[in-house]
Amino acid sequence: MPASELRPGHVVMESDDHPAVVVRIVQLYGGHAVRIYARYIWSATTEPDWELGTFRPDSRIPTAKKGQY
């Protein structure tokens, strides 16, 4: 899925064994980049989110298949 289409609640795959829920997305440089913050699906809600990375809006971010998590 393109980074520009991600929304909080989407599950992205940091790696095959590390699904993470998108919790926050910040638009940067007038929309020319997005910074994505996430939390592992097993993390407690009290644990801080972390920066998954900064991406161009058209960058493909691997997401979980529907119903996978």
N, C-alpha and C positions, 0 to 999 in steps of 0.2 A: 504494500500500500504506500502511496506517496506520503512523505512526511507532512505535506500540507493538508492531507485529509484525516490525519489522526486526531482523535478527540480524547479527553479524559474518559477513562473506562475501557478503552481499547487495550487488548493484551498483545504486547510485542514480545518477540523472542530475542532476548539478549544473546542467547546461545540455545542449543537444542534442549538443554536441561534447565534453563533459567528464564521462565516466563515472567514478565513484569507488567504491571498495570500502569498505564499512563495516568499520572495524577495532575500534571500541569504542562502547558505548552506556552512558550513565550515567543512572540514574533520579534525578530531582530532586523536591523538595517532596512527598515521600511518594507518588511515582508520578504527580503531576499534570503533570509535564513530563519530557521526555527530551532529553538532549544527545547528539548524534551526532558521532562523529569518523570521518574517512575519509582515504583516500589514493587519488590518481589511479591508474587501472589500469596506467599506464606507469611509475609511480614505483618506484624501487629500494626494497627492504625496509629499507635504512638511512636513508631519508628520513623525517623526522618526519611523523606524521599531523597533521591540522588539523581544526578545528571546523567541521563543516558547518552546525551551528546548533542552537538549542534550540527544541523543538516541543512542542505539546500532544500527548498520546498519540493523539488521533483525527485529527491533521493528516495529510493525504495527501501522501506523499513519492513523487515519480516514480521508478520503478525501471525497469531495463532489461528488455526482453522476454526470456523464457526462450530461451537459446541465442544471444542477441545478442552477449554479451561473454564 
